[in-house]
Every structure is written in C-alpha cells, then in structure tokens.
Amino acid sequence: MTTSNPNLRVNISSGGPYESVFGYSRAVAFGNQIHVSGTCAPISHEKLGAFEQTEAALLTIENALRKAGAELSDVVRTVVYVRDISDADGVAKAHLEAFDKVRPASTLVQVTSMLRPWQLVEIEAYALKT
C-alpha cells in the first residue's frame, strides 16, 4: 500500500474474527506512521509455547506492515504483554530473532489475563516508513 497523499488514513485488516466484533483494524497507516494493534498467535498455536506464539504474532505483524508498505526493519517500538513473566526468555528469543538488527524501543509487561486462556503473549508494534 502506497499513497501519494501523506494524510490519508488506511485501515489494514488481517481478517481476524475479532476485528468486526470489537471494531478495530489490525493496523492503521497514517502518513509514514503504522500502528499495529495488539497481536496474538492464531488458534492453531493453542498448544504451543511462548516462543512459538511470539513467532506467530510477529509474522502477523510483519504481514500487516507489508500491506502498509513497510517491513519489520521499519519498527521503532514494540510493547510485549506476557501472561507469565517466566515466559520472558522464550518471548525475548523470538523478539531478538526478528529485531536483532533493528533494535526498536521495547517494553515487556506481565498481565493477569488475555482474551483466550491459552494465549501467552500479545505484541503491539509501531513503525515509521522511511
């Protein structure tokens, strides 16, 4: 997605079932900014660990960024939510694999709950297209 109008807002869908239930977009691009909503692994990852769920969430984020004309290398900030802080090592390993050369600003926070009981990690991302 590229546009000649830098003030055009573009909503990007991933086709997730909750987008129409909650009224949100996977990502919103506005000018050179891309805001990616909190993203979890799909249900196919229900029985997998935090590392694999993080990889899956980052893949969904990467796909949303590509729809906006950006890449993971354009990410300037992530916010990572984990249900159990003991999963931090697995989450950090997957995050490092995706962002080792980029090194965005990042925050890791433990939360008490997520929408589905099997979800272990949720990630928000913010990118600036160059």
N, C-alpha and C positions, 0 to 999 in steps of 0.2 A: 504494500500500500504506500504509494507516494502521492503527494498532493502539491499543487502549486500554491495553494492558499495556506499560509502558516497558521491561520487562526481557525482552521476547520477542525472540528471535533469529530473523531471517528471512533465508534464503539466496535470492539472486536469480540466476537463470540468464539468459544471453544466447543459449543454445543452441549455443554454440561447441563444436566437436568435442573439444577437449582437456579440457573440464570433467569429463567422465566418465572420461577416461584418467588424469588427474592427481589427481582427487578434489578439485576446488576449485569455488568459486562465482565468478561474475563480480563479485558484490558481496555483502556481508553487512551487514545493518542490525541494529543493536542499540541500543534506546532511540533517542536522537536522533543517533547516530553511523552513518555509512555509510562502509564501507571498500571501495573498488573495486580489484580486482586489476589487476595489470599488463595493459594492453590495447594490442594492436597493430591495425593495419589488417587487414581481411579479405583473402583471397587475390585478390579482384577488383582489388586495388590493387597487385598484384605488380610491375607495370612503372612505377608512378608514383613521384614523388619524395617527399622528406621532408615537404614542406608538405602535400601531398595525403594522405599516410599519417597525418600528425598530425591533420588534419581528420577523417578516418575514425575514428581511435581515439577522438577526443573525442566524436564522435557516438555511438559505442557506450557510452562512459562516461555521456553525457547520458541515453541510453535506460535504462541501469541505474539511474541516480539517480531518474529519473521513476517507475520501478517501485517505488522505495523511498519515493516521496512527496516527493522533493527535486528541486532544479534545479541547474544549473551555478553559480548565484549562491550556493548553499549550500556550495560547495567552499572549504575553508580551507587545503588543502595539496595540491600535486602533486609527484610525483617523475618526472622525464623521463629516460629512458635513450636514448642515441643510439649507433649503431654507429660513426659517423664524426662527429667534432666539427665538421667543415666543413659539416655539415647543420644546425648550430645556428641559423643565421639563418632558414631556412625553417620549422623547428620553432617558433622563437620567434614568428615572424609569425602562425602558426596559433594558438598558445597565447594571444597577445595578443588576437587577434580573439575568442576565446572568453571570455577573462577580464579584459579591459581595465577594466571597471567593478568587478570583484570583487577583483582583485589578491591571490590566495592566496599563502601562502608557497610557494616552489618551489625545487627542486634540479634541475640538469641534470648528468648524468653520462655520460661515454663508457664504453661496454663493448666487449669484444672480440668478442662473438658474441650472437646471438639464436637462437631455436628454428629459424626458417626463414632461409635465406641472403638472401632478398630483403627481409626486414624491416629497416627503417631506424630505427624509433622505437617505444618502448613507454612507456606512461604509467600511473602509479598515481594515484588521487585519493582524498582523504579529505574528507568533508563532514559538517556538523552541521546537522540540520534545526532551523529556528527556530520 
